[in-house]
């Protein structure tokens, strides 16, 4: 944030993929915000689905009457479908851990197979899935637990926000950056224009290669 605040401009992808951009805009006064994907016509995307949900364990009653005194590290504001979910439970108490998940609030809690340490690794597959950790003593009595962590999946509606994967959309982004830079530093406008011409040739050539490859392909694997 300090580095950004000392800068003239902050370039970010946009389309909802940069969760921190709002904080930057609120904090970095006087910094020009350049959203690369603004006004772009993006390709279609995908919606979150539970079809690739992880293997579920045994259904249990995990509504323990113990304090929520476990800190959970690694949480994120939102995920994209297929993202890794990596959580770490921390407590001053000594014992061993059990992890539980449920896909929706009115579902049963289920144990997480092969996960008894204080680390959890899974995949963002079900929007609204809840995860929690419980610490037990040697007599299998619960000591403390974490608050439930909710997995929020945001695949940005029906468009694909990863515009840098499309050479022509990347070129639109380069043109926008050039325009914004030229307005900020008009004394370097010629240099920016020369750089844009160079990157335009590279991206158009890359797009032609992709087009030729797809037209000549005899089979496609997904």
N, C-alpha and C positions, 0 to 999 in steps of 0.2 A: 504494500500500500504506500510506503514511503517513496519507493522508486517511481511508482505510477504518479504520485502527487507532484513529483519533481519533473514530470515529463510534459510535453506539449500535447501529446495525443495518446489514446489507448485504443488499440485495434482488437476487436473481438468478433467471433463468428456470428453470434446472434441466433435467432430462431429458437430461443429458449434453451440452447445447449450449454451456455455459460452461466451456471447458477450464481456465480460471484459478481457478475457484471452490475447488478443493481447496487450492491454494496460499494463498488468502485465509483459508480456515478454519484452516490450520496456523499462519499468521503473525499474524492479527488476534485475539489473545486477548481474550476478554470481549465480542466483538462478536456480536450476535444474527444468525444466518444465516437468512434468510427465502427459502426455495425456493418460488417462485410456483407451479410446476407440480406440487408434491408432492401425491400422492393424486388427481390429476386423471385422468379417463378421456379419453385423447387420441385424435385421429383417426388413421386408417391412414396410413402413410408409404410410402416407396419404398426399394428397395435399389440399391446401386451396380451399374452395368452398364457394359460396354465397348462398347455399341452406338453411343455418340457419341464414340468415341475419336478423337483428332486424326489428321490425315494422317501416315502414317509415311514416313520417308525410306529411303535405301538401307541395306541390311544390311551391316555392316562388323565387322571384328575390332577392338574398341576396348579390348582388355585390354592396356593399355600398361604397360611396366615403368618407370614414372617415379614420383617421390615424390607423395604426396597432400598437397600444400602449398598447396591452394586453399581459401580460406574461402568458405563459401556463406551468403549473407544471404537472408532472406525465408522460411526454412523454417517449417513449422507442424507442431504435434503431430498434427493430423488435418484433413481437409477434408470437405466435403459434396459429393455428386455435382454437377458443374457449376460448382464454385467456380473462380475464377481461381488459377492457380499462377504466382507471379511470383518468380523467383530471380535473384540477382546474384552472379557469381563475382568474387573479388578475389584478386590475387596481386601480389607485389613484382616478379615477372619481367615482361619485355616480350615481346609477341608478339600473336598473334591466336587467337580462341577458336573451338572447335567444341563443339557440344552433342550429347549422345546419350541415347536413351531405350530402354528395353526393358520390356515389359509384365510379365514375370515373370523370376525369377532365372535360369532355364534357357533363356530366349529369347536370340536374337541381339540385339546392340546395333544400333541404327539411328540414322542421322544425323537431326537435326532440320532440316527444310527452312527456308530463309530465316532462319537464326539463327546469325550468326557473331560478334556482339558479346558482351559479357560479361553481357548480360541475357537471361533466358529467360522467355517468357510462354506458358502453355499452359492446359489445362483439366483439372480433376480428373475423370477418366472411368473409369480402371481402378484398382481397389484393388490395391496392391502394385507399381504401376509404379515403375521406377527411373530417375533422371535424373542425369547427371553432365556436368561440363565439363572440357575438356582444352585447355591452352594450348600452341600450336605456335610454333616460330620461323619465320623467313623461308624456311628450307629444308624446311618441312613436317615437321620433327622434333618430337615431343612433348617438352615441357619439364617441366611439372607437371600434375597432375590433381586433381580434387576426389574426395572419397569419394562414393559413390552416395547420393543422397537418395531415400528411399522415400516414395511418396505413399500415405498411409493414409486411406482413405475410411470415415467412420463416419456413416451416415445414421440412427443411433439406432434400430436394429432395425426393427420393423414399425409404429412410430408416428411421427407428425409432431410434432416438439418445438416448432414455431413457434406456441405457443398464443395469442399476441397477435393472430393473424390471424382468430381466431374470437371474435366479440363475447361469446358466452356463456362461453367458457373465460376470456376476459379478465376477465369479471365475477367468476368464481370466484377469479381471482388478486387482484382488488381486495378481495374479501371476506376473503381470507386476510391480505392486508397490513393491512387495517383491524383485524382481530382481533389481529395481532401488535403493531401500534402501540398499540392500546388497552391491551394488557398491559404494554407498556414505559412508557407515559405515560398512566396512567388519568385524570389531571387534564384531559386533552384528549379524552376518550372521546366527548363530545357532538359536538365539531367533526369528529372522524373519521367518526362516524355520519352527520352531515349531508353530508360530502363523498362518502361511499359512496352515499347516496341520490341525489345529483346524478349521479354517474357511472353508477349503475344505470339511471336513466332514459335516459341517452344511449346506453348500450350495448344496452339492450333495444330502443330505437327503431331503432338501426342494424341489429340482427338482423332486425327486421320488414321493413326496407327490402330487405335481402339476400334474405329469403324471398319477398317479393312480386316482386322482380326475377327470381328464378329460376323462379317459377311462371308468370310472364307471358312469359318468353323464348320466342321461336319458333325460335331456332337457337343452338347452342353451339359455339364454336371452342376447340380445345385447342392 
